[in-house]
Amino acid sequence: MTAWVALLRGVNVGGVAIRSADLAEVFRGLGFASVRTVLASGNVAFEADAGTRARATLQASIEEALGTRFGYEAHILLITRDELTSAIDDFPFDASDADRQPWVVFCADTATRDELAAAAASLDPVVDPVATGPGVVYWNPVKGTTTDTPFAKVLAKRTFAPRTTNRNLRTLGKILG
């Protein structure tokens, strides 16, 4: 069995409301074990037999089930528990800085990560501290500016909606449990 985490994009914002109990039910209905939802923002930890389904197939089946059950175009990013642990452990900024918001932006592919990194390269690193890691972009803006900085505006572009999802470092710690 492989421990997975599904990070749903755009849940409980913009009109897509999904109760945690209903979300867990979908994952259990797909035959996954140890299903656990975390917070009300579309985080599901579960276990699946890695030998029976490749990541892309697993992701597609989850997105299809979510779309069917909740009537929206579902987009998730699927990572292993080990990948999540690495993303947290490798956060390159001072996560204890009370004036900053520690974010991890999960990317669907390397091209998306590289596109975001290229967009951030010309930005002020004091306003928009950005770094990359395997499958992620780390971002550490000042609290209260997460919708206003130049990098926030890059992340908000429609083109990135199905290819990224962000989580606060503290939320990620809760997902690990």
C-alpha positions in Angstrom: 0.0 0.0 0.0 1.1 3.5 -0.8 0.1 6.5 1.4 -1.2 9.3 -0.8 -2.5 12.8 -0.3 -5.0 14.3 -2.7 -5.0 18.1 -2.7 -8.2 19.3 -4.3 -8.2 22.6 -6.2 -10.8 25.2 -5.6 -12.9 23.4 -3.0 -15.2 25.3 -0.7 -14.4 28.5 -2.6 -16.1 29.9 -5.7 -19.3 28.0 -5.2 -17.9 24.4 -5.0 -19.0 23.3 -1.5 -18.1 19.8 -0.4 -18.6 18.5 3.1 -15.7 16.5 4.5 -17.9 13.4 5.2 -19.1 13.4 1.6 -15.6 13.8 0.3 -14.3 10.9 2.4 -17.3 8.8 1.2 -16.1 9.2 -2.4 -12.6 8.0 -1.6 -13.9 5.0 0.3 -16.2 4.2 -2.6 -13.2 4.1 -4.8 -11.8 1.3 -2.6 -9.1 3.3 -0.7 -8.1 2.5 2.8 -7.4 4.7 5.8 -9.3 7.7 4.3 -9.0 10.9 6.4 -10.0 14.4 5.4 -8.1 17.3 6.9 -9.8 20.7 7.4 -12.5 21.8 5.0 -10.3 22.8 2.1 -10.0 19.6 0.1 -7.2 17.6 1.7 -7.6 13.8 1.7 -5.0 11.3 3.0 -5.6 7.7 2.0 -3.9 4.5 1.1 -4.1 2.6 -2.2 -2.4 -0.4 -3.6 0.4 1.2 -5.7 0.7 -2.0 -7.8 -2.7 -1.7 -9.3 -2.8 1.9 -10.5 -0.2 4.3 -11.7 -0.4 7.9 -10.4 -2.0 9.3 -13.5 -4.7 6.6 -13.6 -5.3 7.0 -9.9 -5.6 10.8 -10.3 -8.0 10.5 -13.3 -10.3 8.1 -11.4 -10.5 10.4 -8.4 -11.2 13.5 -10.6 -13.9 11.6 -12.5 -15.5 10.4 -9.2 -15.4 13.9 -7.7 -16.9 15.4 -10.9 -19.7 12.8 -11.0 -20.6 13.1 -7.4 -20.3 16.9 -6.9 -21.0 18.2 -10.4 -17.9 20.2 -11.1 -14.7 19.9 -13.2 -12.5 18.4 -10.5 -8.7 19.1 -10.5 -6.5 17.5 -7.9 -2.8 17.2 -7.3 -1.8 13.7 -6.1 1.3 13.3 -4.0 2.7 10.6 -1.8 3.0 11.1 1.9 6.8 10.9 1.4 6.7 13.7 -1.2 4.6 15.8 1.2 7.1 15.2 4.0 9.9 16.3 1.7 8.1 19.4 0.6 7.6 20.4 4.2 11.1 19.5 5.3 12.7 21.4 2.4 10.9 24.7 2.9 13.8 27.1 2.3 12.5 30.1 4.2 12.2 30.8 7.9 8.8 29.1 8.6 8.8 30.5 12.1 8.8 34.2 10.9 5.5 35.4 12.4 5.4 38.3 9.8 5.4 35.9 6.8 2.9 33.4 5.3 4.8 30.1 4.4 3.2 28.7 1.3 3.9 25.6 -0.8 2.5 25.7 -4.4 2.1 22.1 -5.7 2.5 21.9 -9.5 1.0 19.3 -11.8 4.3 19.0 -13.7 7.8 20.3 -14.0 6.9 22.7 -16.9 4.4 24.4 -14.6 6.9 24.7 -11.8 9.5 26.1 -14.2 6.9 28.6 -15.7 6.2 29.9 -12.2 9.8 30.1 -11.3 10.6 32.1 -14.5 7.7 34.5 -13.7 9.1 35.0 -10.2 12.7 35.6 -11.4 12.1 39.2 -12.2 10.1 40.0 -9.1 11.4 41.7 -5.9 12.6 38.8 -3.6 11.8 40.8 -0.5 8.1 41.2 -1.6 7.8 37.8 -3.2 10.4 35.3 -1.9 10.1 32.3 -4.2 12.2 29.2 -4.5 11.6 25.8 -6.2 11.8 22.2 -5.1 10.7 18.9 -6.6 7.2 19.4 -7.9 6.7 22.6 -5.9 7.2 26.3 -5.6 7.8 27.8 -2.2 6.5 31.3 -1.5 6.9 33.3 1.6 5.1 36.7 1.4 4.3 39.1 4.2 1.1 38.2 6.0 -1.9 40.0 4.6 -0.4 40.4 1.1 -1.1 36.9 -0.4 -3.6 38.3 -2.9 -1.9 41.5 -3.7 1.8 40.8 -4.6 3.0 40.4 -8.2 3.5 36.7 -7.6 0.0 36.4 -6.2 -1.3 37.8 -9.4 0.7 35.3 -11.4 -0.7 32.4 -9.3 -4.2 33.8 -9.9 -4.0 33.5 -13.6 -6.6 31.2 -15.1 -4.0 29.1 -16.9 -2.6 27.9 -13.5 -6.0 26.9 -12.0 -6.0 23.3 -13.1 -2.2 22.9 -12.8 -1.5 24.2 -9.2 -2.9 24.3 -5.7 -1.4 26.0 -2.7 -1.3 25.1 0.9 0.0 26.9 3.9 2.9 25.1 5.6 0.9 24.7 8.8 -2.0 23.0 6.9 0.5 20.6 5.4 1.7 19.7 8.9 -1.9 18.9 9.9 -2.3 16.7 6.8 0.7 14.6 7.9 -1.0 14.4 11.3 
